[in-house]
Amino acid sequence: MKKYRLYLLPAFIGCFVLIMLLSLHYGILNMFFFGAEHANVQGIDYFAVPKSFLNLVEQRSIYDTWGGSAYGPYATWYLAHPAFSIFVASWFSFFSPWTSYWLFSIFSLGIMGVCGYLISKRTPDLLNKQFSYFLLLCAFPTYWMLYVGNMHAPLVLSITLILTGIFELTYGTSTKKANSILFAGLLISFFTKPIVLLMLPLLLIIKETRATTLKSIFIYGFISLAFIFVPLLNPDAVGWEKLTSIDFRYIQEHMNIYKNNFVLNAFMKDNSIHWTNLIAQSDYKLIHIDVFSLPVFVDVLLGKETEAWIFKLPIYICLALSIAIAFIADKKIRLECTLLLIMAISLTFFLSYNTVWEYQFTSTLPLIAFLPILKKKQVFYEKHIRTMTITGLFFCLPSLYFLFRNSDLSNSTSFTWIHADKIIPSFILFAIMIWQLLVVVKKYAVFKPKS
């Protein structure tokens, strides 16, 4: 009987993946998502991806999603790094829209499986190996990522690789291999969605990761500048002089896609929009049932707009800890702190950024998958790992929308409950991580030489 138990979790994983694929066609899981029941959004985030490359072929702006020849029935605005259009989007651009969508769904699902594989290789424990695949492949945010067709799976892979690289630096035997893994993770994030930007201060301060980080920044900078200054790669460029003439306020007032009612001006067709959009969206709160961010959650809960700076505190705390960790002399403790702080930094997106969609919680799955493996390593926060893992499992579950789908969804109470099982665990998990880091920094950091 014990032997058969070993196959229960793999069998469940296989069944759930099959249900997800069938649901993409038959809508089996639609009852768990507002967008699936109340809007026509399947593939909506995807069709702009191959369209971006087709635009480039026509010498139109990569970001001119709704201009030129139509591709697919609808689309959200393409915002990934312009290089992604050539490196990845081009592979799928020569198929018909819905064929391309299905191929990309399989591609994304495969990436999530690779993430599970990479994490499972860090432990000899069979249950932990299976748990890694379970988390990455059987989470409702994973299904929603496939449903809307968002190109978020490469970012999940980048987070997995970054965590794996630092894990190998801490516990592995090959520094070269560890840095190669870290290098790959950094570049994938740079050329998809730049969530890694908040990690850079820490990775540059820590001597074990500094050289690899600098090398990745150099490559990122060189290629990014090419996509700004080479006319063939930036067909609708506004020019360096105009780009340098705009300030933060102008960007926030005139380059916010929601304020502009989805009308693109010249600056929003320049490749620089990939970076300036971070500024355009920085203080704007979209109150929508599909937005799962702490700032929106708190504003709806309190019934008034909260000061924006309050939600930037998690970022400031992480930056302060990035500096403090460098003063820990013990290499193992320093790298364990680095790994934990990278996890905490990943969570700041949900606590500090205003526009968070449910599929983006797939970014948390590698963190949770690593926790049981780290428990075996007897890390300094070992006694909290069970609590952290249980808290993190809420990210795999559907939102509570399915309990309120027949009620008044404009009601603030319904809104709050629907978002609670994602936002509250994010805050709790972040708080535990930061508390443990503060304790260990106080114990091990040496801020002044001994007399």
C-alpha positions in Angstrom: 0.0 0.0 0.0 2.9 2.4 0.8 4.3 1.9 -2.7 1.0 3.1 -4.3 1.0 6.3 -2.1 4.1 7.4 -4.0 2.0 7.7 -7.1 -1.0 9.6 -5.6 0.5 13.1 -5.9 1.9 12.6 -9.5 -1.5 11.1 -10.5 -3.3 14.2 -9.1 -0.9 16.5 -10.8 -1.5 14.7 -14.2 -5.3 14.9 -13.7 -5.3 18.6 -12.7 -3.1 19.5 -15.7 -5.5 17.6 -18.0 -8.5 19.4 -16.4 -6.8 22.8 -17.0 -6.2 22.0 -20.6 -9.8 20.8 -21.1 -11.1 23.8 -19.3 -9.3 26.1 -21.7 -11.7 24.7 -24.3 -14.8 23.7 -22.3 -14.7 26.3 -19.4 -14.7 23.7 -16.6 -13.0 26.1 -14.2 -14.7 29.3 -15.3 -16.8 29.5 -12.1 -13.7 30.4 -10.2 -12.8 33.6 -12.2 -14.8 36.8 -12.7 -13.2 37.5 -16.0 -14.1 34.1 -17.4 -17.8 34.5 -16.5 -18.4 38.2 -17.1 -16.0 39.1 -19.9 -14.6 37.7 -23.1 -10.9 37.6 -22.1 -9.5 34.2 -23.1 -6.1 34.9 -24.8 -6.5 38.7 -24.3 -3.0 39.2 -22.9 -1.5 36.9 -25.6 -2.5 38.3 -29.0 -0.4 41.4 -28.5 2.7 39.3 -28.1 3.0 37.9 -31.7 1.5 41.1 -33.0 4.5 43.0 -31.5 6.9 41.1 -33.8 4.6 41.4 -36.8 4.6 45.1 -36.2 8.4 45.2 -36.3 8.4 43.2 -39.5 6.0 45.9 -40.9 8.3 48.6 -39.4 5.7 49.7 -37.0 6.2 50.2 -33.3 6.4 47.0 -31.2 4.0 48.7 -28.8 1.4 49.8 -31.4 -0.8 46.9 -30.3 -4.0 48.2 -31.9 -2.5 49.8 -35.0 -1.8 48.2 -38.4 -3.1 44.8 -39.3 -5.3 43.1 -36.8 -4.1 39.9 -35.0 -6.6 38.0 -32.9 -10.1 39.2 -31.8 -8.8 41.5 -29.0 -5.7 42.4 -27.0 -4.3 44.2 -24.0 -1.3 46.4 -24.5 2.1 44.8 -25.1 4.5 46.0 -22.4 7.3 43.4 -22.2 10.9 44.2 -23.1 11.2 45.0 -26.9 13.8 42.2 -27.2 11.2 39.6 -26.2 9.4 40.3 -29.5 12.4 39.0 -31.4 13.8 36.4 -29.0 10.4 34.6 -28.2 7.3 36.2 -29.8 8.7 35.7 -33.3 8.5 31.9 -32.8 4.7 32.1 -32.5 3.9 35.0 -34.9 3.5 33.0 -38.1 0.6 30.8 -36.9 -3.0 31.8 -36.9 -4.0 33.6 -33.7 -5.8 30.8 -31.9 -3.3 28.1 -33.0 -0.6 30.4 -31.8 -2.4 30.9 -28.5 -2.6 27.1 -27.9 1.0 26.6 -28.8 2.0 29.3 -26.4 -0.2 27.8 -23.7 1.7 24.5 -24.0 5.0 26.4 -24.1 4.0 28.2 -20.8 2.9 25.0 -19.2 6.2 23.4 -20.2 8.1 26.3 -18.6 6.2 25.8 -15.3 7.1 22.1 -15.4 10.7 23.1 -16.0 10.5 25.3 -12.9 9.2 22.4 -10.9 12.0 20.2 -12.2 14.7 22.7 -11.3 13.5 23.1 -7.8 13.0 19.3 -7.4 16.7 18.7 -8.3 17.7 20.6 -5.1 16.4 17.8 -2.8 16.7 14.0 -2.6 13.4 13.8 -0.8 10.7 12.3 -3.1 7.8 14.0 -1.5 9.5 17.4 -1.7 10.3 16.7 -5.4 6.6 15.9 -6.1 5.5 18.9 -4.1 7.6 21.2 -6.3 5.7 20.0 -9.4 2.4 20.2 -7.6 2.8 23.9 -6.6 4.0 25.0 -10.1 1.4 23.1 -12.1 -1.7 22.8 -9.9 -2.2 26.3 -8.8 -5.3 28.3 -9.9 -3.1 31.3 -10.9 -1.3 29.0 -13.3 -4.5 28.2 -15.0 -5.5 31.8 -15.2 -2.1 32.7 -16.7 -2.8 30.1 -19.4 -6.4 31.3 -19.9 -5.6 35.0 -20.5 -2.4 34.0 -22.3 -0.1 36.2 -20.4 3.6 35.8 -21.1 4.4 35.5 -17.3 5.8 32.0 -17.3 9.3 33.2 -18.3 9.3 35.5 -15.3 8.4 32.6 -13.1 11.4 30.7 -14.6 13.7 33.7 -14.0 12.7 33.8 -10.3 13.2 30.0 -10.1 16.7 30.4 -11.6 17.7 33.3 -9.3 16.6 31.4 -6.2 18.3 28.2 -7.5 21.5 30.1 -8.2 21.7 31.5 -4.7 20.7 28.2 -3.2 23.7 26.6 -5.1 26.0 29.4 -3.9 25.0 28.6 -0.4 24.9 24.8 -0.4 26.4 23.6 -3.6 29.9 22.7 -4.6 30.3 24.6 -7.9 30.4 28.4 -7.7 30.7 28.6 -11.4 27.6 26.6 -12.0 25.7 28.6 -9.4 26.6 31.9 -11.0 25.7 30.6 -14.5 22.2 29.7 -13.2 21.9 33.1 -11.5 23.1 34.8 -14.7 20.4 33.1 -16.8 17.7 34.1 -14.3 18.7 37.7 -14.3 18.8 37.9 -18.1 15.4 36.2 -18.5 13.8 38.7 -16.1 15.6 41.7 -17.8 14.3 40.7 -21.2 10.7 39.9 -20.1 9.4 41.8 -17.0 12.0 43.6 -15.0 10.9 42.5 -11.5 14.6 41.8 -10.8 15.3 45.6 -10.7 14.4 45.7 -7.0 16.8 42.8 -6.3 19.8 44.6 -7.9 21.0 46.6 -4.9 21.2 43.4 -2.8 22.9 41.3 -5.6 25.4 44.1 -6.3 26.3 44.6 -2.6 26.8 40.9 -1.9 30.3 40.0 -3.1 29.3 36.4 -4.1 26.8 37.7 -6.7 28.3 41.0 -7.7 30.4 40.0 -10.7 27.5 38.0 -12.3 25.1 40.8 -11.7 27.4 43.4 -13.3 27.9 41.2 -16.3 24.1 40.7 -16.7 23.5 44.5 -16.3 26.1 45.2 -19.0 24.5 42.9 -21.5 21.0 44.2 -20.6 22.1 47.8 -21.0 23.8 47.2 -24.3 20.9 45.4 -25.9 18.4 47.8 -24.4 20.2 50.8 -25.8 20.2 49.1 -29.2 16.4 48.9 -29.0 16.3 52.6 -28.3 18.8 54.0 -30.8 18.7 51.5 -33.8 15.9 52.7 -36.1 15.2 49.2 -37.4 14.4 48.1 -33.9 12.6 51.2 -32.8 10.6 52.3 -35.9 8.5 55.0 -34.1 11.2 56.5 -32.0 10.6 60.0 -30.8 14.3 60.8 -30.4 16.6 61.1 -27.5 16.1 64.9 -27.2 12.3 64.5 -26.6 12.8 61.5 -24.3 15.1 63.5 -22.0 12.7 66.5 -22.0 9.9 64.7 -20.2 9.6 64.5 -16.4 7.9 62.1 -14.0 4.7 64.2 -13.8 4.3 64.3 -17.5 4.7 60.5 -17.7 2.1 59.9 -15.0 -0.4 62.3 -16.5 0.0 61.6 -20.2 1.5 58.1 -20.6 -0.9 56.1 -18.3 -2.8 53.7 -20.5 -5.9 53.9 -18.3 -6.0 57.7 -18.0 -5.6 57.9 -21.8 -8.5 55.5 -22.4 -6.2 53.1 -24.2 -5.2 55.7 -26.8 -1.4 55.7 -27.5 0.5 58.9 -28.0 3.9 59.1 -29.7 5.9 58.6 -26.5 3.9 55.4 -25.8 5.0 53.9 -29.2 8.7 54.5 -28.5 10.4 51.4 -27.1 11.3 53.4 -24.0 7.7 52.9 -22.8 8.8 49.5 -21.5 10.6 51.4 -18.7 8.6 54.7 -18.5 5.4 52.7 -18.0 6.7 51.7 -14.5 6.6 55.4 -13.7 3.3 56.0 -15.4 1.6 53.3 -13.3 3.5 54.0 -10.1 0.8 56.0 -8.2 -2.3 55.1 -10.2 -4.8 52.7 -8.6 -7.2 50.8 -10.8 -10.2 49.8 -8.6 -11.3 46.6 -10.3 -12.4 43.2 -9.1 -9.5 41.5 -11.0 -6.8 43.7 -9.3 -5.2 42.0 -6.4 -2.8 44.5 -4.9 -2.5 45.6 -1.2 -3.0 49.3 -2.1 -6.3 48.7 -3.8 -7.4 46.2 -1.2 -6.8 48.7 1.7 -8.4 51.6 -0.2 -11.6 49.6 -0.8 -11.6 48.3 2.8 -11.2 51.8 4.3 -13.4 53.5 1.7 -10.9 56.2 1.0 -7.6 56.7 -0.8 -4.5 55.9 1.3 -1.2 57.8 1.0 0.9 56.2 -1.7 4.2 56.3 0.3 2.8 53.9 2.9 2.8 51.1 0.4 6.4 51.8 -0.6 7.6 50.9 3.0 8.2 47.2 2.1 10.6 48.3 -0.7 12.4 50.7 1.7 12.7 48.0 4.3 14.2 45.6 1.8 16.7 48.1 0.5 17.8 48.8 4.1 18.2 45.1 4.8 20.1 44.7 1.5 22.8 46.9 3.0 22.7 45.4 6.4 23.2 41.8 5.1 26.5 42.8 3.6 27.8 43.3 7.2 27.3 39.6 8.1 30.7 38.0 8.1 29.6 34.4 8.2 29.3 33.4 4.5 26.6 30.8 4.9 24.4 33.0 7.1 24.9 35.9 4.7 23.8 33.8 1.7 20.9 32.3 3.6 19.8 35.9 4.4 20.3 36.8 0.7 18.0 34.0 -0.4 15.3 34.9 2.1 15.5 38.6 1.2 15.2 37.8 -2.5 12.0 35.9 -1.6 10.7 38.9 0.4 11.6 41.3 -2.4 9.6 39.2 -4.8 6.6 39.7 -2.5 6.9 43.5 -2.5 5.3 43.5 -5.9 2.0 42.5 -4.4 2.3 44.9 -1.4 3.7 48.0 -3.1 2.7 48.0 -6.8 -0.9 49.1 -7.5 -1.9 47.0 -10.5 -1.6 43.3 -9.7 -3.6 40.6 -11.6 -4.4 37.2 -10.3 -2.1 35.3 -12.7 0.9 37.2 -11.3 0.7 35.2 -8.1 2.4 32.4 -10.1 5.6 34.4 -9.2 5.2 33.3 -5.6 5.1 29.5 -6.4 8.9 29.0 -6.6 9.3 30.6 -3.2 6.8 28.3 -1.6 8.3 25.2 -3.3 11.7 26.0 -2.0 10.6 26.4 1.7 10.3 22.6 2.6 13.7 22.1 0.9 15.3 24.8 3.0 13.8 23.3 6.2 16.0 20.2 5.6 19.0 22.6 5.4 18.3 23.8 9.0 18.2 27.4 8.1 18.0 30.0 10.9 14.2 30.4 10.2 13.6 26.7 10.2 10.9 26.7 12.9 8.8 29.2 10.8 8.9 27.3 7.6 5.8 25.2 8.3 3.8 28.4 9.0 5.3 30.0 5.9 4.5 27.0 3.7 0.9 26.8 4.9 0.4 30.5 4.4 1.9 30.2 0.9 -0.5 27.4 -0.1 -3.3 30.0 -0.2 -1.6 31.4 -3.4 -2.4 28.1 -5.1 -6.1 28.2 -4.3 -8.7 30.1 -6.3 -9.8 33.5 -5.0 -13.1 33.5 -3.0 -14.9 34.9 -6.1 -16.8 31.6 -6.5 -18.5 32.1 -3.1 -19.7 35.6 -4.1 -20.4 35.1 -7.9 -24.1 35.4 -7.4 -24.0 38.4 -5.0 -23.5 42.1 -5.5 -19.9 42.3 -6.6 -19.9 46.1 -6.4 -20.3 45.8 -2.7 -17.0 46.6 -0.8 -17.5 43.6 1.5 -17.7 41.2 -1.4 -14.6 42.9 -3.0 -12.7 42.6 0.2 -13.4 38.9 0.8 -12.7 38.0 -2.9 -9.2 39.4 -2.5 -8.4 38.4 1.1 -7.0 35.0 0.5 -4.2 36.4 -1.7 -3.5 39.8 -0.2 -3.4 38.8 3.5 -1.1 35.7 3.0 1.2 38.0 1.0 1.4 40.4 3.9 1.8 37.7 6.5 4.5 35.9 4.6 6.5 39.1 3.9 6.2 40.1 7.6 7.6 36.7 8.8 10.5 36.9 6.4 11.4 40.5 7.3 11.1 39.7 11.1 13.5 36.8 10.8 15.9 38.8 8.7 15.9 41.6 11.3 16.6 39.1 14.1 19.5 37.5 12.3 21.0 40.8 11.1 20.9 42.0 14.7 22.7 38.9 15.8 25.3 38.5 13.1 26.0 41.8 11.4 29.1 43.7 12.5 28.6 47.4 11.7 31.8 48.6 13.2 35.3 47.1 13.7 36.0 45.5 17.1 38.3 47.6 19.2 
